[in-house]
């Protein structure tokens, strides 16, 4: 593989670039992008012709920023004609510098529109932009979380296939998946992957038949041989279950029953021959003479049956749930991110596939795919079809590092990367060979460690390890006046292999002691980061990162750090719903939702969230009056939930119970408070979309059962931005760097859970327990990923790295050293998996410069080293002084806010007047008059009803599909709870017979549909009696911002009163600077004239006559709608001045249309519509006033 020379790299053909850790992958992409913009040894391209695909939104933002910086740097270099390095080589070949500057400046201006996307963003754009070729449907909604749909499909599968099974089978299935939610967790990752589930050699029913025969024989043998008597005579070792007579009696009762399997504490597992013989003392020969082979056979068949049931159900579940999920999403016009990829992939292999690929190639002649090691078969197939290998007019550059392919749990497939590597011509394989991140000793340490391995990354030549050169010589870590170089391995030597639980305290304490020692020395100047100029910066906690494999390790470390005085923060891409606190909060929510349920209240009080001690809990229970007072408080918080929201209720409850103080007293208190605030915020947001406490509880419970770590909204938030030690998972650390890194639990690994593996053809499969070859291959692939994780961990450090190793065990004392990355990397063939061989290999590797080896004894009683941050001198704190004046008048305001400053001279009555700017006053919901049938006149009043009607019209115009109106009405009725949800659901399901209540709701739905159709077909006089349904040019919800420059109330009033005296303007507000914001309900263009239209749901009376002429004028004055009309026409006027060629107010401005919906019956011309055209002079005067100019106003003379 050749080293990449950026200026000489051929951009006219497809290539593969492998970028090892720290070798400047983003730097390379940015410079190749610059070459394409300049046309350096290739045709020049614009930013919309260069496709760059990466895998996260953060990466796209960073890449755009780096490219923008490089472009500006290149422009400056072209003017200065002086630069060096890679950029200098590129620019030295530029002949026409003026043209190059023009291209780069244009690119910088257009960079926000550059085609730099995530893979999902790219697929979505291609499906929309090439809808004809791709055959994608219109008006599909993208959802980032399909967990509810998935759970619904899994529940349906459970009802169809699991609930009806017989008792014995159901018992076994429930041992695998206790709930539908657990089944969902298993099948969820499989739905978007092309996976084959290996079927057992014999079916589950066949195995069960054999098991029934063997169990029958076993029962007869047990009873005929009188086994209980033999067990009574046998002499067992101390503490063995077999010595308990009641368990033997229970198994005997099972043998006398018709049950297929024992359900007691003693089963086949405990009675297998090996365990029986081992439990009996050597001197006792009572049981060793008996043949327990029938038990062994029954145990084997039981396990085989269990595996068969799991395999068969899993295969059915994946197929059926996947199909139902697709149907449900198609029916609801929904798309998930994975659907975007699959739809584009399917489109590319359809009849129109080649046309689609050609269209994309023409749009993007050059493409670069970043982080390609994290690809999957669908993604690779998409790009392979768009940019075929034999196409030399377009180029596809794949950039990644297979040594850092660590996201298999997300669907990334290293075998796909290997296939892509073979697909690209070997002559076009390149590597980045210089590390710019780490000190030379660290780089050489990694080179030394991986180069000596017999196995490397376990994929032979497909993932080779190529040593890289070190380029970072600018900084180093100095301890006690000496440079600290290289990588240090701590090796705890134990008598036998040890589990994580046994090693965790010692390993965490060693890490804490070392860290505390370094930080203490930093405060005396003994430990510092030194740069090339000799400038010293003391090492701070924020310079240190501790890498972990999972949350358990993080918790152990954080608690140990806390004990020695080191504050830390845990960074992880986990869901907040996957934390213990989320479950504790659920119990509190149940208590708040059901305050009269004393058991629910007690359960909430006993959670760690509330944190009551036993005595505090007893304090509440021991006194009946005190307990009743607490129940009353829960009832009050329940009312707060209903009236003010769940966040307020939680805040008040936790404050009353002193929960915040108790949480902060914990070592992880800040973390838990952060999670609690996060969960409260999510609950409050969701409560705006759901009706009632029960629906919110159901939503929360579903999130607990199916947390989505990939959902940015759910991901754990940073608890503080203080200068703390960072604890980061290895997965989260990829792409990041830290001055000093600790990786104490490098030998902690988990046993294989699901045996996913690739066969000889690269097909992903799931092996069962009866497929030893498949399981072996799955373990091999798991080890390969652990090696890649180790590589990522060891390459995060810039200055120093400390790694902990020991001889690990999963359970008991069986060593798994050769099944973890460190062991596989260091040990040779023939080495025993023990501490002696591990010590020997590390001693051979340690050279005192790049690799250091420190053997340690396991000492649980070792004295801790405490970190003591200097705080003897009290800092003199004072409030900062503001050196400039604040622009307090700058703000964003609105028509409603201005309208409410209108001051009436003499109120007509003592009754409360309507709030200016609101349709129905202050009440959100006004009572509906009781009538025999609901009509537009008697329909519910108030702001909620107005928003309901407004949303229906917004989603129904233009009237392309009249049949859609019913669907919109039903959807909005649910959203605004206008009609009972229970009966709406019955109507939606299309039941043949409706209950009386549902029939009543159905009649109201019919009335609403007819009403909306009447509104849209109502003749509008100002539009030449044309209805809205006949207008071709409509724009709903047009947003605007009008700049305001020092607008005074007195000037504003004078302008309004001069040109429109009927307003009697007397607005009282402070001088305004900022923006006037608004949304125009509907913008209409008819016969070359533009109108603003606004929907009003005001109730003016029970006849059409109440919605005509003077009645509408009075309503406009009463609610100050004329001001709204003037401001909205002004907004439209400004927009037309900019975007309408040859715009003239008299010719093109139609004014405002106020549509009083209750008076629009679809036929009466003079009813329900008021047309108002503000005077031109008024609009022009306000235009000047808002622009900071002084409008011409007539001076009034006093006589």
QUIHUSUL-V721822 format. One record per helix or strand of 2 or more residues. SS is the DSSP state (h for helix, s for strand). FROM is the first residue (numbers start at 1). TO is the last residue. Records with the same first field share a line. If there is no record, write none. Layout:
SS->FROM-TO + FROM-TO
This chain:
s->2-3 + 15-19 + 50-54 + 116-118 + 141-142 + 195-197 + 334-335 + 366-369 + 395-400 + 429-432 + 434-439 + 469-472 + 475-479 + 482-484 + 487-493 + 527-531 + 536-538 + 544-548 + 568-571 + 725-729 + 738-743 + 755-758 + 764-767 + 797-805 + 808-809 + 851-857 + 890-894 + 1033-1047 + 1072-1086 + 1089-1096 + 1149-1156 + 1169-1172
h->6-8 + 25-38 + 47-49 + 57-80 + 85-92 + 97-113 + 119-129 + 131-134 + 147-162 + 167-176 + 180-188 + 204-224 + 227-233 + 241-243 + 245-255 + 268-271 + 273-279 + 293-331 + 337-348 + 353-363 + 372-374 + 377-386 + 402-404 + 408-410 + 414-423 + 426-428 + 440-451 + 500-523 + 541-543 + 551-563 + 576-578 + 580-593 + 598-605 + 614-621 + 624-644 + 646-656 + 659-664 + 669-687 + 692-705 + 730-733 + 772-794 + 817-819 + 821-826 + 835-845 + 895-899 + 943-956 + 964-976 + 981-988 + 996-1016 + 1021-1023 + 1028-1030 + 1049-1059 + 1061-1063 + 1104-1107 + 1109-1118 + 1121-1139 + 1145-1148 + 1157-1159 + 1176-1186
